[in-house]
Amino acid sequence: MRPRDARAILFCAATSVAVFIVCLIVSGNYLVSAAVLAAYLAWILTRPRMVRVMRRLRGEPDWSNYFRDG
């Protein structure tokens, strides 16, 4: 796993926790917080960067060589 991929996954995890906690503090309702978190994750995981990260983690080759190391 490349350092860029690890940072992208860490960003996704950290911001997900932050979104849930902030929404829970603001609304005080777990169900609303979970719905907002689901919407946030649906948005963040469909971004092109995260789609490429997930493809690399599954082992799908990137034939474009756009993000090739070295």
N, CA and C atoms as a LAMMPS dump frame, in Angstrom:
ITEM: TIMESTEP
0
ITEM: NUMBER OF ATOMS
210
ITEM: BOX BOUNDS ff ff ff
-5.0000000000000000e+02 5.0000000000000000e+02
-5.0000000000000000e+02 5.0000000000000000e+02
-5.0000000000000000e+02 5.0000000000000000e+02
ITEM: ATOMS id mol type element x y z
1 1 1 N 0.848 -1.169 0
2 1 2 C 0 0 0
3 1 3 C 0.899 1.239 0
4 2 1 N 0.544 2.167 -0.83
5 2 2 C 1.324 3.389 -0.929
6 2 3 C 0.971 4.342 0.204
7 3 1 N 1.899 5.212 0.574
8 3 2 C 1.603 6.191 1.628
9 3 3 C 0.416 7.09 1.288
10 4 1 N 0.248 7.422 0.024
11 4 2 C -0.896 8.256 -0.377
12 4 3 C -2.216 7.539 -0.102
13 5 1 N -2.24 6.247 -0.367
14 5 2 C -3.449 5.472 -0.12
15 5 3 C -3.749 5.391 1.369
16 6 1 N -2.698 5.19 2.169
17 6 2 C -2.89 5.124 3.622
18 6 3 C -3.422 6.455 4.152
19 7 1 N -2.897 7.559 3.646
20 7 2 C -3.381 8.876 4.08
21 7 3 C -4.819 9.102 3.656
22 8 1 N -5.186 8.653 2.477
23 8 2 C -6.568 8.815 2.016
24 8 3 C -7.529 8.003 2.882
25 9 1 N -7.144 6.792 3.246
26 9 2 C -7.992 5.959 4.102
27 9 3 C -8.072 6.555 5.502
28 10 1 N -6.947 7.034 6.015
29 10 2 C -6.94 7.667 7.339
30 10 3 C -7.807 8.926 7.343
31 11 1 N -7.748 9.718 6.294
32 11 2 C -8.591 10.907 6.184
33 11 3 C -10.064 10.521 6.187
34 12 1 N -10.407 9.505 5.437
35 12 2 C -11.795 9.053 5.371
36 12 3 C -12.278 8.58 6.741
37 13 1 N -11.458 7.807 7.438
38 13 2 C -11.848 7.3 8.754
39 13 3 C -11.949 8.416 9.781
40 14 1 N -10.973 9.308 9.796
41 14 2 C -10.964 10.388 10.788
42 14 3 C -12.116 11.37 10.577
43 15 1 N -12.368 11.725 9.321
44 15 2 C -13.463 12.665 9.076
45 15 3 C -14.818 12.02 9.31
46 16 1 N -14.912 10.715 9.105
47 16 2 C -16.172 10.018 9.378
48 16 3 C -16.501 10.067 10.866
49 17 1 N -15.509 9.794 11.679
50 17 2 C -15.712 9.871 13.125
51 17 3 C -16.069 11.293 13.534
52 18 1 N -15.363 12.272 12.978
53 18 2 C -15.627 13.671 13.309
54 18 3 C -17.034 14.091 12.895
55 19 1 N -17.463 13.698 11.711
56 19 2 C -18.812 14.037 11.247
57 19 3 C -19.858 13.428 12.174
58 20 1 N -19.671 12.175 12.556
59 20 2 C -20.636 11.522 13.436
60 20 3 C -20.697 12.22 14.797
61 21 1 N -19.541 12.511 15.382
62 21 2 C -19.52 13.128 16.708
63 21 3 C -20.099 14.532 16.682
64 22 1 N -19.725 15.328 15.692
65 22 2 C -20.256 16.688 15.603
66 22 3 C -21.76 16.661 15.389
67 23 1 N -22.23 15.799 14.529
68 23 2 C -23.661 15.704 14.28
69 23 3 C -24.399 15.207 15.524
70 24 1 N -23.786 14.298 16.267
71 24 2 C -24.4 13.799 17.496
72 24 3 C -24.486 14.904 18.546
73 25 1 N -23.459 15.717 18.639
74 25 2 C -23.48 16.837 19.582
75 25 3 C -24.533 17.859 19.184
76 26 1 N -24.619 18.164 17.896
77 26 2 C -25.569 19.17 17.417
78 26 3 C -27.007 18.676 17.517
79 27 1 N -27.257 17.459 17.07
80 27 2 C -28.638 16.985 17.023
81 27 3 C -29.057 16.217 18.272
82 28 1 N -28.114 15.504 18.885
83 28 2 C -28.435 14.698 20.046
84 28 3 C -29.185 13.42 19.725
85 29 1 N -29.224 13.051 18.473
86 29 2 C -29.98 11.886 18.033
87 29 3 C -29.047 10.962 17.238
88 30 1 N -28.931 9.696 17.672
89 30 2 C -28.065 8.747 16.993
90 30 3 C -28.534 8.425 15.581
91 31 1 N -29.83 8.349 15.386
92 31 2 C -30.359 8.002 14.075
93 31 3 C -30.058 9.089 13.048
94 32 1 N -30.23 10.333 13.438
95 32 2 C -29.914 11.448 12.542
96 32 3 C -28.41 11.464 12.249
97 33 1 N -27.612 11.244 13.277
98 33 2 C -26.161 11.224 13.093
99 33 3 C -25.737 10.103 12.154
100 34 1 N -26.356 8.944 12.283
101 34 2 C -26.037 7.825 11.402
102 34 3 C -26.459 8.12 9.96
103 35 1 N -27.586 8.786 9.78
104 35 2 C -28.043 9.138 8.43
105 35 3 C -27.106 10.154 7.783
106 36 1 N -26.674 11.143 8.555
107 36 2 C -25.733 12.138 8.026
108 36 3 C -24.4 11.468 7.697
109 37 1 N -23.953 10.563 8.559
110 37 2 C -22.71 9.837 8.299
111 37 3 C -22.824 8.992 7.033
112 38 1 N -23.951 8.333 6.845
113 38 2 C -24.151 7.528 5.632
114 38 3 C -24.116 8.407 4.384
115 39 1 N -24.722 9.563 4.452
116 39 2 C -24.694 10.486 3.309
117 39 3 C -23.279 10.981 3.046
118 40 1 N -22.551 11.3 4.111
119 40 2 C -21.169 11.756 3.964
120 40 3 C -20.306 10.665 3.338
121 41 1 N -20.448 9.433 3.829
122 41 2 C -19.646 8.337 3.281
123 41 3 C -20.023 8.033 1.829
124 42 1 N -21.296 8.144 1.504
125 42 2 C -21.705 7.944 0.11
126 42 3 C -21.054 8.994 -0.782
127 43 1 N -20.915 10.193 -0.273
128 43 2 C -20.288 11.263 -1.049
129 43 3 C -18.775 11.063 -1.129
130 44 1 N -18.114 10.814 0.007
131 44 2 C -16.65 10.754 0.025
132 44 3 C -16.118 9.506 -0.68
133 45 1 N -16.819 8.392 -0.572
134 45 2 C -16.317 7.155 -1.178
135 45 3 C -16.537 7.089 -2.682
136 46 1 N -17.318 8.001 -3.22
137 46 2 C -17.502 8.034 -4.672
138 46 3 C -16.606 9.069 -5.343
139 47 1 N -15.784 9.745 -4.581
140 47 2 C -14.836 10.685 -5.17
141 47 3 C -13.794 9.898 -5.961
142 48 1 N -13.287 10.448 -7.065
143 48 2 C -12.335 9.696 -7.902
144 48 3 C -11.11 9.192 -7.148
145 49 1 N -10.601 9.972 -6.207
146 49 2 C -9.417 9.539 -5.459
147 49 3 C -9.702 8.273 -4.65
148 50 1 N -10.824 8.246 -3.958
149 50 2 C -11.154 7.077 -3.146
150 50 3 C -11.521 5.876 -4.022
151 51 1 N -12.108 6.113 -5.168
152 51 2 C -12.417 5.013 -6.082
153 51 3 C -11.117 4.357 -6.543
154 52 1 N -10.103 5.167 -6.867
155 52 2 C -8.807 4.6 -7.277
156 52 3 C -8.145 3.848 -6.13
157 53 1 N -8.232 4.395 -4.908
158 53 2 C -7.644 3.719 -3.755
159 53 3 C -8.301 2.36 -3.556
160 54 1 N -9.613 2.313 -3.6
161 54 2 C -10.318 1.051 -3.389
162 54 3 C -10.011 0.047 -4.495
163 55 1 N -9.86 0.525 -5.718
164 55 2 C -9.494 -0.38 -6.814
165 55 3 C -8.118 -0.973 -6.591
166 56 1 N -7.169 -0.145 -6.148
167 56 2 C -5.821 -0.66 -5.882
168 56 3 C -5.837 -1.654 -4.737
169 57 1 N -6.644 -1.409 -3.707
170 57 2 C -6.718 -2.347 -2.582
171 57 3 C -7.309 -3.688 -3.003
172 58 1 N -8.231 -3.658 -3.972
173 58 2 C -8.8 -4.913 -4.472
174 58 3 C -7.857 -5.621 -5.428
175 59 1 N -6.825 -4.922 -5.906
176 59 2 C -5.85 -5.54 -6.789
177 59 3 C -6.112 -5.316 -8.264
178 60 1 N -7.049 -4.458 -8.588
179 60 2 C -7.315 -4.17 -9.999
180 60 3 C -6.179 -3.31 -10.555
181 61 1 N -5.661 -3.662 -11.699
182 61 2 C -4.547 -2.89 -12.259
183 61 3 C -5.009 -1.529 -12.778
184 62 1 N -4.117 -0.558 -12.66
185 62 2 C -4.366 0.775 -13.208
186 62 3 C -3.54 0.894 -14.486
187 63 1 N -4.16 0.695 -15.613
188 63 2 C -3.452 0.655 -16.88
189 63 3 C -3.023 2.025 -17.385
190 64 1 N -3.497 3.084 -16.753
191 64 2 C -3.172 4.422 -17.255
192 64 3 C -1.766 4.873 -16.877
193 65 1 N -1.163 4.273 -15.84
194 65 2 C 0.158 4.662 -15.336
195 65 3 C 0.198 6.105 -14.839
196 66 1 N -0.954 6.695 -14.606
197 66 2 C -1.012 8.094 -14.173
198 66 3 C -0.468 8.242 -12.752
199 67 1 N -0.734 7.275 -11.882
200 67 2 C -0.285 7.359 -10.506
201 67 3 C 0.846 6.371 -10.215
202 68 1 N 1.641 6.083 -11.215
203 68 2 C 2.737 5.123 -11.035
204 68 3 C 3.839 5.724 -10.171
205 69 1 N 4.327 4.952 -9.216
206 69 2 C 5.451 5.395 -8.386
207 69 3 C 6.748 5.269 -9.156
208 70 1 N 7.653 6.213 -8.875
209 70 2 C 8.986 6.069 -9.443
210 70 3 C 9.294 6.935 -10.573
